[in-house]
């Protein structure tokens, strides 16, 4: 489970920023009754099943998702995808002369394999400057143990972490590779466990649309999964009777009616050509959503609400925030502009987050829980009125037209 994710000096985030899925002490009667939060076994910690991020265009929402994606990709591939002289594809905050030359930081706190791990790193395009891994057992009064700490080529490794000490002593850790990634290549159990956990955490955006579509097609070969995907897609299009794969192309079936409204047969269409963009997206995301709910894993999606009717988006969120449909405590993190979701019946206040840029172009992220608002307050109205910030600043809509007119008069 994700407990929190922190970044600093990455893309538009100059100062440290943290998205937390640790529930606050706020009492949220309606959302809690559905099962929006759950207790982490063995420790006095309640976690949230979802988090939504709102904000104006270019406020940093997508950059937050890009940070998740970079974190996962770099841990996965720093050892095997980079040669010793290749650069790390990290981009610091470039609107400040100092930060542009400093390392970017990322840290994930996660619950896995009966422990809470805190793992992070600081990197520049040329090297890993710092890297750390801590572990705490999910037991009352347990203490956090440092497994290793790395800084500027120097390593401090726990005495019992034999495999890590061996790799360090043999100087097998490249400057542009993570120790955790290297350990996983040598089948270290702790590293393999964390890599597996990351592998089960999906980060999706519109750029991944082709891969998402291919994955959906592949799972239609499983009769049970096909039935569930079709049922899921029918929520988006009530007239959809079936979806089949014919010669590796999708065909949708709709009922054919006579003039009296009686069913006269069926008619088939090329799915990708005749169905709406919303239905296509809802279908494509069916498998990732169902898989996460089945396995209790994590799904991180940028602009989930794009092309989807608010009712469909609310349905997806409801699947994750409900104890009946999400008994394994899968987690969903997503960004959206759809303010219809700002409702106390769907979210706790600590599940709602906002991104906003300051006058220097630096993003920050903050939670609705930081505001003194009632749990049953009209969140959507107050947000649109600008009470929480994170809304676009719109100037005179006629400015460009007026400027053109003035120029002509001159």
C-alpha positions in Angstrom: 0.0 0.0 0.0 1.1 3.5 -0.7 1.4 5.5 2.5 3.0 8.7 1.0 5.0 9.9 -1.9 7.3 12.9 -1.8 9.2 14.9 -4.5 11.3 18.0 -4.6 13.1 19.9 -7.4 11.4 17.9 -10.1 9.7 19.5 -13.2 7.5 22.2 -11.8 7.9 21.2 -8.1 10.8 23.2 -6.6 10.1 22.8 -2.9 9.3 19.5 -1.2 5.8 18.2 -1.9 4.0 15.2 -0.4 0.9 13.4 -1.3 -0.2 11.3 1.7 -2.7 8.4 1.8 -2.5 8.2 5.5 -6.0 9.1 6.9 -6.2 12.0 9.2 -8.2 12.0 12.5 -11.1 13.8 10.7 -14.5 12.1 11.1 -16.1 11.6 7.7 -19.4 10.0 8.5 -20.7 9.4 4.9 -17.5 8.4 3.1 -16.3 6.2 6.1 -19.6 4.4 6.1 -18.9 3.2 2.6 -15.4 2.1 3.4 -13.1 4.8 2.0 -10.4 4.1 4.6 -9.0 0.9 6.2 -6.7 -0.1 9.0 -3.2 -1.2 8.2 -2.7 -4.5 10.1 -0.3 -4.4 13.0 0.1 -0.7 13.4 -2.1 2.2 14.5 -2.4 3.6 11.0 -5.5 4.1 8.8 -4.9 4.4 5.0 -7.1 5.8 2.2 -8.3 3.8 -0.8 -8.2 6.7 -3.2 -6.9 10.3 -3.7 -8.0 12.8 -6.3 -6.0 15.8 -7.4 -7.6 18.9 -8.8 -6.0 22.1 -10.2 -5.9 24.5 -13.0 -4.2 23.7 -16.3 -0.4 23.7 -16.0 -0.6 23.7 -12.2 1.4 20.5 -11.7 -1.1 17.7 -11.7 0.4 15.8 -14.6 3.9 16.5 -13.3 3.0 14.7 -10.1 1.9 11.6 -12.1 5.1 11.9 -14.2 7.1 11.8 -10.9 5.4 8.5 -9.9 6.2 7.2 -13.4 9.9 8.3 -13.2 10.3 6.8 -9.7 9.0 3.4 -10.9 10.9 3.5 -14.2 14.2 4.5 -12.7 14.1 1.9 -9.9 13.2 -0.7 -12.5 15.8 0.2 -15.2 18.7 2.2 -13.7 20.9 -1.0 -13.6 19.9 -2.6 -16.8 18.9 0.2 -19.2 21.8 2.7 -18.6 25.4 2.3 -19.6 28.0 3.8 -17.3 28.4 6.9 -19.4 24.7 7.5 -20.1 22.6 10.3 -18.5 19.6 9.9 -16.2 16.5 11.4 -17.8 15.6 13.5 -14.8 14.6 17.2 -15.1 14.9 19.5 -12.1 13.0 22.8 -11.6 14.6 25.0 -14.2 13.0 28.4 -13.4 15.5 29.0 -10.6 19.3 29.4 -11.3 20.2 27.4 -8.2 17.7 24.5 -8.3 18.4 23.9 -12.0 21.9 22.6 -10.9 20.7 20.7 -7.8 19.5 17.0 -7.6 15.9 16.0 -7.8 14.5 14.0 -4.8 11.8 11.3 -4.6 10.8 9.2 -1.7 8.1 6.5 -1.3 6.7 5.2 2.0 5.0 1.9 1.4 3.6 -1.1 3.2 4.7 -4.4 1.7 5.5 -7.9 2.9 4.5 -7.2 6.5 6.8 -4.1 6.8 6.7 -0.4 6.2 9.6 0.6 3.8 10.8 4.2 3.3 12.9 4.3 0.1 14.2 7.3 -1.8 17.0 8.9 -3.8 18.4 12.2 -5.0 19.7 12.2 -8.6 21.1 14.6 -11.2 21.3 13.8 -14.9 24.8 12.4 -14.3 24.7 10.6 -11.0 22.8 9.2 -8.0 23.8 11.6 -5.2 21.9 10.0 -2.3 19.9 6.8 -1.8 18.3 5.4 1.3 16.2 2.4 2.4 14.6 2.0 5.9 12.3 -0.7 7.2 9.9 -0.9 10.1 8.0 -4.0 11.0 4.2 -3.7 11.1 4.1 -4.4 14.8 3.3 -2.1 17.8 6.2 0.0 19.0 8.6 -1.3 16.3 11.4 1.0 15.3 12.6 2.1 11.9 15.9 0.4 10.9 18.3 1.8 8.3 19.2 -0.9 5.8 21.5 1.4 3.8 22.3 5.0 3.2 24.4 6.3 0.3 25.8 9.7 -0.2 28.2 10.9 -2.9 29.7 7.5 -3.5 29.9 6.5 0.2 27.7 3.7 1.6 26.6 2.9 5.1 25.0 -0.6 5.0 23.4 -2.5 7.9 25.7 -5.2 9.3 23.1 -8.0 8.5 22.4 -6.8 5.0 25.1 -9.2 3.6 24.3 -9.0 -0.1 24.3 -5.2 -0.1 27.6 -5.1 1.7 29.1 -7.6 -0.7 28.1 -5.5 -3.8 29.4 -2.3 -2.2 32.7 -3.9 -1.2 33.2 -5.2 -4.7 32.4 -1.7 -6.1 29.6 -3.0 -8.3 27.4 0.0 -8.0 27.6 2.5 -10.9 27.3 6.2 -10.2 24.2 6.4 -12.4 22.5 3.2 -11.0 20.6 2.6 -7.9 21.8 0.2 -5.3 18.2 -1.2 -5.0 18.1 -1.9 -8.7 21.5 -3.6 -8.6 20.4 -5.7 -5.6 17.3 -6.9 -7.5 19.5 -8.1 -10.4 21.3 -10.3 -7.9 18.0 -11.7 -6.5 18.3 -10.0 -3.1 14.9 -10.9 -1.5 14.2 -7.4 -0.1 15.0 -5.7 -3.4 13.0 -8.2 -5.4 10.1 -7.8 -3.1 10.1 -4.0 -3.5 10.6 -4.2 -7.3 7.6 -6.6 -7.5 5.5 -4.2 -5.4 6.4 -1.4 -7.9 5.7 -3.6 -10.8 2.2 -4.1 -9.4 1.7 -0.4 -9.3 0.4 0.9 -12.6 1.0 4.5 -13.8 -1.2 5.4 -16.8 -1.8 8.5 -18.9 -3.1 9.2 -22.4 0.4 8.5 -23.7 -0.1 4.9 -22.6 -3.4 4.6 -24.5 -2.0 2.2 -27.2 -0.6 -0.2 -24.5 -3.8 0.0 -22.4 -5.8 -0.9 -25.5 -3.5 -3.9 -26.4 -3.8 -5.1 -22.8 -7.6 -5.0 -23.0 -7.6 -6.9 -26.2 -5.4 -9.6 -24.8 -7.6 -10.3 -21.8 -10.7 -10.7 -24.0 -9.4 -14.2 -24.7 -10.3 -15.2 -21.1 -14.0 -15.9 -21.2 -14.6 -14.9 -17.6 -12.6 -11.7 -17.9 -14.4 -10.9 -21.2 -17.7 -11.2 -19.5 -16.6 -8.9 -16.7 -15.1 -6.3 -19.1 -18.3 -6.3 -21.2 -20.4 -5.9 -18.1 -18.2 -3.0 -17.0 -18.4 -1.4 -20.5 -22.2 -1.7 -20.5 -22.3 0.8 -17.7 -21.0 3.4 -20.2 -23.4 2.3 -23.0 -26.6 0.7 -22.0 -27.3 -0.3 -25.6 -24.2 -2.4 -25.8 -25.0 -6.1 -25.8 -21.6 -7.6 -26.4 -17.9 -7.0 -27.4 -16.1 -9.7 -29.3 -12.6 -10.0 -30.8 -12.8 -11.0 -34.5 -9.5 -11.4 -36.4 -7.9 -9.3 -33.7 -10.4 -6.5 -34.2 -13.2 -5.5 -31.8 -16.8 -5.8 -32.8 -19.6 -4.5 -30.7 -23.2 -5.9 -30.8 -26.3 -3.8 -30.3 -29.9 -4.8 -30.3 -31.9 -4.2 -33.5 -35.6 -3.1 -33.1 -38.6 -2.8 -35.4 -40.9 0.3 -35.5 -43.0 -1.1 -32.7 -40.0 -1.3 -30.3 -39.7 -5.0 -30.4 -36.3 -6.6 -30.7 -35.8 -7.9 -34.3 -32.3 -9.2 -34.1 -28.8 -7.9 -33.5 -26.5 -5.6 -35.5 -22.7 -5.5 -35.2 -20.3 -2.5 -35.6 -16.5 -2.1 -35.7 -16.0 -1.1 -32.0 -13.3 1.5 -32.5 -15.1 3.2 -35.3 -18.7 3.4 -34.1 -18.5 3.7 -30.3 -18.1 7.0 -28.6 -14.7 8.1 -27.3 -16.0 7.8 -23.7 -17.1 4.2 -24.3 -13.7 3.4 -25.9 -11.8 4.8 -22.9 -14.1 3.2 -20.4 -13.6 -0.2 -22.1 -9.8 0.3 -22.3 -9.6 1.1 -18.6 -11.8 -1.8 -17.6 -9.1 -4.4 -17.2 -6.6 -2.2 -15.2 -9.4 -1.3 -12.8 -10.8 -4.8 -12.4 -7.2 -6.2 -12.0 -6.4 -3.7 -9.3 -9.6 -4.4 -7.4 -9.0 -8.2 -7.8 -5.4 -8.1 -6.5 -5.5 -5.2 -4.1 -2.8 -3.3 -6.0 -2.4 0.4 -7.0 -3.6 2.4 -10.0 -2.3 5.9 -10.7 -4.0 7.7 -13.7 -3.5 11.1 -15.1 -6.7 12.9 -16.3 -9.0 9.9 -15.6 -12.0 12.1 -16.2 -11.1 13.1 -19.8 -13.8 11.9 -22.2 -15.8 10.3 -19.4 -19.3 11.4 -18.2 -19.2 12.5 -14.6 -21.5 9.6 -13.7 -19.0 7.1 -15.1 -16.1 8.6 -13.2 -18.1 8.6 -10.0 -18.8 4.9 -10.6 -15.1 4.1 -10.9 -14.3 6.0 -7.7 -17.2 4.4 -5.9 -15.7 0.9 -6.8 -12.5 1.8 -5.0 -14.1 3.6 -2.0 -16.5 0.8 -1.2 -15.6 -2.0 1.1 -17.8 -4.5 -0.8 -16.3 -3.9 -4.2 -12.8 -3.3 -2.9 -12.3 -5.8 -0.1 -8.5 -6.1 -0.9 -8.0 -2.4 -0.4 -6.7 -1.5 -3.8 -5.7 2.2 -4.1 -6.5 4.7 -6.8 -4.7 8.0 -7.3 -5.9 10.2 -10.2 -6.0 13.8 -11.5 -9.1 15.4 -13.0 -10.9 18.6 -13.8 -14.3 17.1 -13.0 -15.5 19.1 -10.0 -18.7 17.0 -9.8 -16.6 14.6 -7.7 -16.2 17.3 -5.0 -18.7 15.7 -2.7 -18.6 14.4 0.9 -20.7 11.4 0.0 -17.8 10.2 -2.3 -14.6 11.4 -0.6 -13.2 12.2 2.8 -11.7 15.7 3.0 -8.2 14.2 3.3 -8.7 12.3 0.0 -9.1 15.6 -1.9 -5.9 17.4 -3.1 -5.1 20.5 -5.1 -2.1 21.7 -7.0 -1.3 25.3 -7.6 1.6 27.4 -8.9 3.1 30.5 -7.3 4.2 33.6 -9.1 7.6 32.0 -9.9 6.0 29.0 -11.6 6.7 26.6 -8.7 3.9 24.0 -7.9 2.8 22.9 -4.5 0.2 20.4 -3.4 -2.1 20.6 -0.5 -5.2 18.8 0.9 -8.7 20.0 1.6 -8.1 18.6 5.1 -5.8 21.6 5.7 -8.9 23.9 5.6 -11.4 24.5 8.3 -14.5 23.3 6.4 -17.3 21.1 7.5 -17.5 17.6 6.3 -20.9 18.3 4.7 -19.9 21.7 3.2 -20.5 22.3 -0.6 -17.0 21.5 -1.7 -17.6 22.0 -5.4 -19.2 25.4 -5.0 -16.5 26.6 -2.6 -13.7 25.4 -4.9 -15.2 27.1 -8.0 -15.5 30.3 -5.9 -11.8 30.1 -5.3 -11.9 29.4 -1.6 -9.3 26.7 -1.8 -7.2 28.2 -4.6 -6.0 25.8 -7.3 -8.3 27.5 -9.9 -7.2 29.3 -13.1 -6.8 33.0 -13.0 -8.8 34.3 -16.0 -8.1 37.8 -17.3 -10.2 39.9 -19.6 -11.5 37.5 -22.4 -11.6 40.4 -24.8 -8.0 41.4 -24.2 -6.6 39.9 -27.4 -9.4 41.4 -29.4 -9.0 44.8 -27.8 -5.3 44.7 -28.3 -5.7 44.0 -32.0 -8.2 46.8 -32.4 -5.9 49.2 -30.6 -3.0 48.2 -32.9 -5.1 48.9 -36.0 -6.1 52.3 -34.7 -2.4 53.2 -34.1 
